[in-house]
Amino acid sequence: MNPALSPARLRLVAALDGLAATFGGMTAHPDEHNCECHWGSAEELAQLKVAYTELDPDLLRRTWQAPDWSDHASVLRRILPQFATELVKGSVEGFSGLEEAGRSFARGHWQQWPTGQAEAVAEFLRAWWADTLTDPDPPVPAHEVLAMITEASAALTPWLTTWETLTDRPADAHLAEAVAKWEYDLLGDQLPWDCWENGEETRTELTAWLVRNAPARLRAHGASAELLDRIRLLGLTGDDRWEDPHWPGYRC
């Protein structure tokens, strides 16, 4: 272990090692197939059926993005160690956003896997989130990580609970950045990422959490009066919000 690494970073390193130990020898199902025209060649497909070999970045992307595997769980297990590492490095991009990577996790129904496998995935998500919130300059912004892990786990509450308990400067800075990214969509009663299911419930929970937790933290962090006013508006509904004298012109 590197003693210079923070506890959160050491935990993340251990979680990535756990994924490698748990899934490193796994392969896609022997009968797995996909369309050569839309996914890739037979030679590329064969790579998914060989353990302990890394995929080139483009093949990895096509593999996790494909929604039509016969056994998505086995494909996901095959790529998980490399996929998770690339996520942490900030090398993964989706067409719509990082939440797309979360949906790849969700399609694998990883929470139904054997206990040791499911716990390895859960610990990776928890460790990545904790490391992101405590890192002043993480490779992936906290608001993008939150979208990804929410979609991957079909839950928002545990991630917000973690954020609520971490009140140091990096976590507050990430909160200010997230609110600045989210306020336009949330003021229009839209979730600020593409949600697979339960989008309205997720939006309602996120909005309520921000109204309850963000003002004091962001005020102490030195956030602008304008940003604080956006959070105040999130606490209003209907005409009280739309007719407020501080309703932003870009939402007219």
C-alpha positions as a printed Julia matrix, in Angstrom:
252×3 Matrix{Float64}:
   0.0     0.0     0.0
   1.07    3.56   -0.67
   0.95    5.45    2.67
   0.47    8.72    0.75
  -2.94    7.59   -0.48
  -6.02    8.71    1.43
  -8.16    6.12    3.23
 -10.85    6.57    0.58
  -8.37    5.99   -2.22
  -6.96    2.91   -0.51
 -10.49    1.6    -0.19
 -11.08    2.18   -3.9
  -7.84    0.42   -4.83
  -8.91   -2.52   -2.67
 -12.35   -2.56   -4.3
 -10.82   -2.66   -7.78
  -8.52   -5.46   -6.65
 -11.62   -7.23   -5.34
 -13.3    -7.02   -8.73
 -10.19   -8.42  -10.41
 -10.01  -11.29   -7.94
 -13.73  -12.06   -8.21
 -14.29  -11.7   -11.95
 -10.83  -11.91  -13.52
 -11.2   -15.47  -14.77
 -14.72  -15.17  -16.11
 -15.88  -15.21  -19.72
 -19.03  -14.62  -21.7
 -21.27  -17.63  -22.26
 -19.83  -19.96  -24.94
 -22.95  -19.53  -27.07
 -23.1   -15.74  -26.74
 -23.4   -13.91  -30.04
 -24.14  -10.49  -31.46
 -24.72   -8.88  -34.82
 -21.51   -8.47  -36.81
 -22.97   -5.49  -38.65
 -23.87   -3.54  -35.52
 -21.56   -4.83  -32.8
 -18.36   -6.37  -34.15
 -16.59   -9.26  -35.81
 -16.48  -12.92  -34.89
 -12.85  -12.43  -33.88
 -13.85   -9.69  -31.46
 -16.68  -11.81  -30.06
 -14.18  -14.61  -29.45
 -12.21  -12.29  -27.17
 -15.14  -12.16  -24.76
 -14.88  -15.92  -24.36
 -11.22  -15.83  -23.3
 -10.33  -14.91  -19.71
  -7.62  -12.55  -18.48
  -7.27  -10.53  -21.69
  -7.99   -6.82  -21.95
 -10.16   -5.43  -24.71
  -9.14   -2.43  -26.73
 -11.06    0.71  -25.69
 -13.44    0.71  -28.64
 -14.34   -2.95  -28.2
 -14.88   -2.41  -24.48
 -17.21    0.49  -25.24
 -19.23   -1.47  -27.79
 -19.48   -4.37  -25.36
 -20.85   -2.5   -22.36
 -23.13   -0.34  -24.5
 -24.76   -3.23  -26.36
 -28.27   -3.78  -24.93
 -28.99   -7.07  -26.67
 -26.71   -9.75  -25.25
 -28.43  -13.07  -24.62
 -26.7   -13.27  -21.22
 -25.77   -9.73  -20.3
 -24.73  -10.83  -16.81
 -21.96  -13.08  -18.1
 -20.73  -10.42  -20.52
 -20.7    -7.84  -17.73
 -18.8   -10.17  -15.42
 -16.26  -10.75  -18.21
 -15.48   -7.04  -18.6
 -16.07   -5.78  -15.05
 -12.46   -5.44  -13.84
 -11.41   -3.47  -16.91
 -14.71   -1.59  -17.16
 -14.52   -0.42  -13.53
 -10.92    0.68  -13.9
 -11.76    2.74  -16.97
 -14.75    4.28  -15.19
 -12.56    5.4   -12.3
  -9.99    6.85  -14.71
 -12.68    8.9   -16.46
 -12.15    7.09  -19.75
 -15.76    5.93  -20.21
 -18.29    8.03  -22.07
 -21.86    7.27  -23.05
 -23.96    8.74  -25.82
 -26.25   10.47  -23.33
 -24.06   10.55  -20.22
 -22.34    8.33  -17.69
 -25.73    7.07  -16.51
 -25.63    4.9   -19.63
 -22.78    2.93  -18.04
 -24.93    2.54  -14.95
 -27.67    0.99  -17.02
 -25.18   -1.57  -18.31
 -24.65   -2.62  -14.69
 -28.41   -2.69  -14.15
 -29.02   -4.89  -17.21
 -26.71   -7.46  -15.65
 -28.96   -7.66  -12.53
 -25.78   -7.81  -10.46
 -27.66   -7.6    -7.16
 -29.06  -11.07   -7.91
 -25.62  -12.62   -8.4
 -24.04  -14.88   -5.76
 -23.32  -13.0    -2.54
 -19.58  -12.63   -3.03
 -19.98  -11.29   -6.56
 -22.77   -8.88   -5.66
 -20.82   -7.57   -2.68
 -17.72   -6.98   -4.83
 -19.77   -4.8    -7.18
 -21.52   -3.0    -4.33
 -18.23   -2.25   -2.61
 -16.77   -0.88   -5.82
 -19.7     1.53   -6.21
 -19.49    2.6    -2.56
 -15.72    3.03   -2.66
 -15.77    4.99   -5.91
 -18.4     7.35   -4.53
 -16.53    7.93   -1.27
 -13.28    8.55   -3.13
 -14.97   10.97   -5.53
 -16.5    13.03   -2.73
 -13.21   13.33   -0.82
 -11.03   14.07   -3.86
 -10.75   17.82   -4.6
 -10.27   17.09   -8.31
 -11.64   13.64   -9.2
 -11.31   12.33  -12.76
 -15.1    12.16  -13.01
 -17.28   14.95  -11.54
 -19.43   13.92   -8.59
 -22.69   14.71  -10.36
 -21.77   12.28  -13.15
 -20.7     9.56  -10.73
 -23.97    9.98   -8.83
 -26.0     9.51  -12.02
 -24.01    6.39  -12.87
 -24.22    4.7    -9.47
 -27.89    5.61   -9.06
 -28.73    3.93  -12.36
 -26.46    0.98  -11.55
 -28.09    0.35   -8.18
 -31.66    1.57   -8.87
 -31.36    3.62   -5.68
 -30.52    7.22   -4.79
 -30.93    7.28   -1.0
 -27.68    5.54    0.05
 -25.54    7.82   -2.11
 -27.19   10.97   -0.8
 -26.78    9.65    2.74
 -23.04    9.29    2.16
 -22.85   12.81    0.75
 -24.74   14.11    3.78
 -22.23   12.6     6.18
 -19.19   14.0     4.33
 -19.06   17.71    5.1
 -15.46   18.62    4.35
 -14.49   21.16    1.7
 -14.2    18.78   -1.3
 -17.67   17.34   -0.71
 -19.16   20.83   -0.42
 -17.33   21.98   -3.56
 -18.75   19.01   -5.45
 -22.2    19.9    -4.14
 -21.88   23.46   -5.43
 -20.77   22.2    -8.84
 -23.61   19.68   -8.96
 -26.27   22.24   -8.07
 -24.96   24.56  -10.78
 -25.27   21.7   -13.28
 -28.66   20.5   -12.06
 -30.66   23.62  -11.27
 -31.89   24.3   -14.82
 -33.44   20.83  -15.18
 -34.71   20.61  -11.62
 -36.42   24.0   -11.84
 -38.3    22.58  -14.82
 -39.22   19.49  -12.77
 -36.89   17.3   -14.84
 -34.29   14.9   -13.51
 -30.87   16.11  -14.72
 -29.9    12.77  -16.19
 -31.56   10.16  -18.37
 -33.2     7.78  -15.91
 -34.16    4.23  -16.86
 -37.02    3.92  -14.37
 -38.54    5.71  -11.38
 -37.37    9.03  -12.77
 -40.08   11.11  -11.09
 -39.45    9.54   -7.69
 -35.72   10.07   -8.1
 -36.2    13.72   -9.09
 -38.49   14.32   -6.12
 -36.04   12.77   -3.71
 -33.06   14.65   -5.12
 -34.92   17.97   -5.02
 -36.09   17.47   -1.44
 -32.59   16.5    -0.34
 -31.07   19.59   -1.91
 -33.65   21.92   -0.38
 -32.99   20.36    3.01
 -29.21   20.02    2.92
 -27.66   22.31    0.34
 -28.36   25.88    1.55
 -26.35   25.83    4.78
 -23.48   23.9     3.23
 -23.24   26.08    0.17
 -23.59   29.29    2.16
 -20.64   28.21    4.3
 -18.78   27.24    1.14
 -19.24   30.74   -0.26
 -21.71   29.94   -3.02
 -23.24   32.87   -4.87
 -26.52   34.39   -3.8
 -27.9    33.45   -7.21
 -27.16   29.76   -6.71
 -28.66   29.82   -3.22
 -31.76   31.46   -4.65
 -32.12   28.63   -7.18
 -32.26   26.16   -4.29
 -34.87   28.32   -2.55
 -36.97   28.2    -5.7
 -36.71   24.41   -5.75
 -38.55   24.44   -2.44
 -41.52   26.21   -4.03
 -44.18   24.62   -6.2
 -46.64   25.71   -8.86
 -47.35   29.43   -9.19
 -45.27   30.22   -6.12
 -42.22   29.12   -8.1
 -43.12   30.39  -11.58
 -44.28   33.8   -10.36
 -41.46   34.4    -7.92
 -39.67   37.69   -8.77
 -36.37   35.78   -8.84
 -37.58   33.17  -11.3
 -34.73   32.94  -13.86
 -35.44   34.28  -17.31
 -33.97   31.23  -19.02
 -36.85   29.12  -17.67
 -39.6    31.39  -19.08
